Amino acid sequence: MAEAILRDRACQATFQALSGFALVDGGDLHSLAIDQNGDAWGWGLNDYGQVGTGTNVTPILVPEAIQMP
């Protein structure tokens, strides 16, 4: 069970497709996550590179690894 924040309200939600992530957060149309190993992942709308994968290919439909500096 993961905790999701929706419009400043906390609720419980199950994310079967996102198993293995320790933290998940989202922007308006993209999401970012940290997995249990500390690696960063991103997906969603990426017009301006906001997902952090190093490209502006959009949309990113499945989580892609983000290279940390």
Backbone as CSV, one residue per row, in Angstrom:
resi,resn,N_x,N_y,N_z,CA_x,CA_y,CA_z,C_x,C_y,C_z
1,MET,0.849,-1.165,0.000,0.000,0.000,0.000,0.900,1.234,0.000
2,ALA,0.656,2.154,-0.879,1.443,3.382,-0.974,0.585,4.568,-0.560
3,GLU,1.205,5.582,-0.008,0.464,6.794,0.350,0.564,7.791,-0.795
4,ALA,-0.547,8.302,-1.225,-0.589,9.270,-2.318,-1.129,10.593,-1.803
5,ILE,-0.585,11.689,-2.280,-1.077,13.007,-1.910,-1.860,13.556,-3.103
6,LEU,-3.110,13.868,-2.904,-3.972,14.395,-3.946,-4.569,15.711,-3.472
7,ARG,-4.139,16.805,-4.087,-4.666,18.124,-3.739,-4.615,18.365,-2.237
8,ASP,-3.463,18.141,-1.640,-3.215,18.360,-0.219,-4.018,17.446,0.697
9,ARG,-4.515,16.346,0.166,-5.222,15.368,0.982,-4.500,14.036,0.861
10,ALA,-4.224,13.411,1.967,-3.563,12.103,1.946,-4.615,11.013,1.790
11,CYS,-4.327,10.026,0.971,-5.215,8.869,0.824,-4.353,7.655,0.538
12,GLN,-4.896,6.499,0.757,-4.186,5.257,0.489,-4.521,4.784,-0.918
13,ALA,-3.518,4.322,-1.640,-3.739,3.812,-2.988,-2.761,2.672,-3.249
14,THR,-3.171,1.723,-4.040,-2.313,0.606,-4.409,-1.776,0.840,-5.816
15,PHE,-0.456,0.715,-5.998,0.200,0.889,-7.280,0.881,-0.409,-7.653
16,GLN,0.162,-1.340,-8.248,0.750,-2.625,-8.595,1.862,-2.476,-9.620
17,ALA,1.715,-1.586,-10.588,2.721,-1.422,-11.631,3.971,-0.718,-11.125
18,LEU,3.918,-0.145,-9.933,5.051,0.603,-9.400,5.714,-0.102,-8.229
19,SER,5.635,-1.389,-8.158,6.256,-2.110,-7.056,7.769,-1.906,-7.086
20,GLY,8.373,-1.864,-5.920,9.817,-1.696,-5.809,10.262,-0.272,-5.570
21,PHE,9.349,0.681,-5.603,9.706,2.076,-5.346,9.478,2.417,-3.877
22,ALA,10.436,3.123,-3.295,10.323,3.533,-1.903,9.601,4.873,-1.774
23,LEU,9.801,5.783,-2.737,9.177,7.110,-2.729,8.672,7.430,-4.122
24,VAL,7.498,8.031,-4.216,6.938,8.459,-5.498,6.355,9.845,-5.305
25,ASP,6.611,10.748,-6.256,6.056,12.098,-6.213,5.699,12.492,-7.640
26,GLY,4.870,13.491,-7.792,4.450,13.847,-9.135,4.273,15.331,-9.338
27,GLY,4.471,15.730,-10.589,4.155,17.077,-11.018,2.772,17.051,-11.645
28,ASP,2.447,18.058,-12.430,1.133,18.086,-13.063,0.947,16.914,-14.010
29,LEU,1.944,16.628,-14.839,1.803,15.570,-15.845,3.019,14.665,-15.931
30,HIS,3.832,14.625,-14.874,4.961,13.700,-14.834,5.147,13.227,-13.396
31,SER,5.871,12.132,-13.232,6.120,11.566,-11.907,7.579,11.182,-11.771
32,LEU,8.055,11.185,-10.558,9.429,10.805,-10.227,9.386,9.837,-9.063
33,ALA,10.361,8.948,-8.999,10.390,7.961,-7.924,11.822,7.596,-7.573
34,ILE,11.990,7.131,-6.357,13.257,6.572,-5.877,12.974,5.118,-5.542
35,ASP,13.779,4.213,-6.094,13.541,2.801,-5.797,14.235,2.410,-4.493
36,GLN,14.081,1.170,-4.112,14.622,0.691,-2.840,16.140,0.671,-2.801
37,ASN,16.794,0.795,-3.968,18.254,0.870,-4.030,18.765,2.305,-4.046
38,GLY,17.843,3.284,-4.053,18.234,4.692,-4.091,18.362,5.251,-5.498
39,ASP,18.016,4.474,-6.517,18.076,4.952,-7.901,16.826,5.756,-8.239
40,ALA,16.983,6.802,-9.053,15.881,7.678,-9.435,15.279,7.250,-10.769
41,TRP,13.952,7.416,-10.903,13.199,7.038,-12.094,12.199,8.137,-12.407
42,GLY,11.860,8.312,-13.682,10.872,9.312,-14.065,10.035,8.858,-15.246
43,TRP,8.804,9.397,-15.357,7.917,9.092,-16.480,6.844,10.170,-16.568
44,GLY,6.188,10.219,-17.721,5.114,11.176,-17.945,5.468,12.162,-19.046
45,LEU,4.759,13.302,-19.073,5.018,14.342,-20.055,6.422,14.886,-19.860
46,ASN,7.154,15.070,-20.950,8.571,15.427,-20.856,8.957,16.461,-21.908
47,ASP,8.037,17.348,-22.290,8.294,18.350,-23.336,9.547,19.178,-23.088
48,TYR,9.825,19.510,-21.849,10.943,20.381,-21.505,12.041,19.649,-20.726
49,GLY,12.017,18.321,-20.770,13.022,17.542,-20.052,12.759,17.439,-18.563
50,GLN,11.530,17.740,-18.132,11.223,17.781,-16.708,11.296,16.418,-16.016
51,VAL,11.274,15.337,-16.785,11.381,14.019,-16.175,12.822,13.742,-15.737
52,GLY,13.793,14.357,-16.386,15.177,14.235,-15.948,15.959,13.107,-16.583
53,THR,15.478,12.574,-17.694,16.180,11.462,-18.344,17.258,11.929,-19.314
54,GLY,17.391,13.238,-19.495,18.411,13.763,-20.394,17.922,14.009,-21.806
55,THR,16.630,13.767,-22.067,16.049,14.029,-23.383,14.749,14.811,-23.195
56,ASN,14.157,15.222,-24.321,12.817,15.803,-24.245,11.824,14.951,-25.031
57,VAL,12.120,13.658,-25.171,11.193,12.710,-25.788,9.954,12.642,-24.906
58,THR,8.768,12.721,-25.504,7.547,12.723,-24.707,6.446,11.968,-25.413
59,PRO,5.524,11.344,-24.766,5.566,11.074,-23.331,6.444,9.859,-23.040
60,ILE,6.890,9.774,-21.826,7.599,8.580,-21.344,6.542,7.749,-20.632
61,LEU,6.202,6.603,-21.204,5.071,5.823,-20.713,5.413,4.832,-19.612
62,VAL,6.664,4.438,-19.522,7.103,3.534,-18.451,8.290,4.187,-17.762
63,PRO,8.494,3.919,-16.476,9.607,4.538,-15.754,10.947,4.316,-16.438
64,GLU,11.714,5.414,-16.592,13.080,5.361,-17.131,14.040,5.846,-16.064
65,ALA,15.232,5.254,-16.053,16.253,5.638,-15.088,16.718,7.069,-15.319
66,ILE,16.943,7.771,-14.237,17.465,9.142,-14.282,18.909,9.086,-13.818
67,GLN,19.812,9.617,-14.626,21.226,9.649,-14.267,21.474,10.820,-13.318
68,MET,21.926,10.512,-12.136,22.192,11.553,-11.139,23.593,12.126,-11.372
69,PRO,23.751,13.434,-11.207,25.081,14.054,-11.401,26.075,13.617,-10.350
